[in-house]
Amino acid sequence: MVAQKTDSAIRQKSIPALVLIYSDGFIETYGEKNLDVFIINVPETDSKRAELLAEEYVEINIPVRHRHIYTPGLIRAVKLGRVVTADEIYETRQSLSMIRAMEPINFLSNMEATS
């Protein structure tokens, strides 16, 4: 029971944030005025040594006020960015259109089943 209360308390205190990453690399962040966001570009790496140097670069360039949150335990979301193609948008719209067209059929089927 205590764990549930703690999880609930954390969720109530959380401040929603939204990050949009465009195909050209442009990034927008959305959130309340009290959300303090800092974005850093991590250098591309091609070896373990380069990864260590990139990590060092990040650590050096994070503002002091953000350093305490740069820890694995505080990661809140992870996603591999990729470009959404026009074909995918078209296919999604087609699928939604087909689902919407089926809704009246499902409604009638459910009505007949309950009668």
C-alpha positions in Angstrom: 0.0 0.0 0.0 2.8 2.4 0.8 4.4 1.9 -2.6 1.1 2.7 -4.3 0.7 6.0 -2.4 4.3 6.9 -3.3 3.8 6.2 -7.0 0.5 8.2 -6.9 2.2 11.1 -5.2 5.0 11.1 -7.8 2.5 11.1 -10.7 0.6 14.0 -9.1 3.8 16.1 -8.7 5.0 15.4 -12.2 5.0 18.2 -14.7 4.1 17.1 -18.3 6.6 18.0 -21.0 6.5 17.3 -24.8 9.4 17.2 -27.1 9.0 17.3 -30.9 11.9 16.3 -33.1 11.6 17.2 -36.8 13.2 15.4 -39.6 15.7 18.2 -40.2 16.9 17.9 -36.6 14.9 20.9 -35.3 13.6 20.4 -31.7 10.7 22.0 -29.9 9.9 21.5 -26.3 6.6 22.3 -24.7 5.8 22.6 -21.0 4.8 24.9 -18.2 6.7 28.1 -17.6 8.5 26.5 -14.5 9.9 23.7 -16.7 13.6 24.5 -17.2 14.8 22.7 -20.4 18.3 22.4 -21.7 19.0 20.6 -25.0 22.4 19.4 -25.9 23.6 17.8 -29.2 25.6 14.6 -28.4 28.5 14.2 -30.9 28.3 11.3 -33.3 30.6 8.4 -32.3 32.2 5.5 -34.1 34.2 3.8 -31.4 34.2 3.2 -27.6 36.8 5.9 -27.2 34.7 8.4 -29.1 31.7 7.4 -26.9 33.7 8.3 -23.8 34.8 11.6 -25.3 31.1 12.4 -26.3 30.1 11.6 -22.7 32.8 13.9 -21.4 31.6 16.6 -23.9 28.1 16.3 -22.6 29.1 16.4 -18.9 31.3 19.5 -19.5 28.5 21.4 -21.4 25.6 20.7 -19.1 24.8 23.8 -17.0 25.4 23.4 -13.3 21.7 23.7 -12.5 21.0 20.6 -14.7 23.9 18.4 -13.6 22.1 16.7 -10.7 19.5 15.2 -13.1 22.0 13.7 -15.5 21.9 10.2 -14.0 20.4 7.0 -15.4 17.9 6.8 -12.6 16.3 10.0 -13.7 15.8 9.1 -17.4 12.1 9.6 -18.1 11.7 8.6 -21.7 13.8 7.1 -24.4 12.9 6.8 -28.1 14.9 6.2 -31.2 14.1 9.1 -33.5 13.1 8.4 -37.1 11.5 10.2 -40.0 7.8 9.6 -40.5 7.2 9.2 -44.3 4.3 10.5 -46.3 3.5 6.8 -47.2 3.1 6.0 -43.5 0.8 9.0 -43.0 -1.3 7.9 -45.9 -1.5 4.3 -44.7 -2.5 5.5 -41.2 -5.2 7.7 -42.7 -6.5 4.8 -44.8 -6.6 2.5 -41.8 -8.5 5.1 -39.7 -10.9 5.7 -42.6 -11.6 1.9 -42.8 -12.1 1.7 -39.0 -14.5 4.6 -39.1 -16.4 3.1 -41.9 -16.8 -0.1 -39.9 -18.0 1.6 -36.8 -21.7 1.7 -37.9 -21.5 -2.0 -38.8 -20.0 -2.9 -35.4 -22.7 -0.8 -33.7 -25.5 -2.7 -35.6 -23.9 -6.1 -34.9 -23.6 -5.3 -31.2 -27.3 -4.1 -31.1 -28.4 -7.4 -32.8 -26.3 -9.5 -30.4 -27.8 -7.9 -27.3 -31.4 -8.1 -28.6 
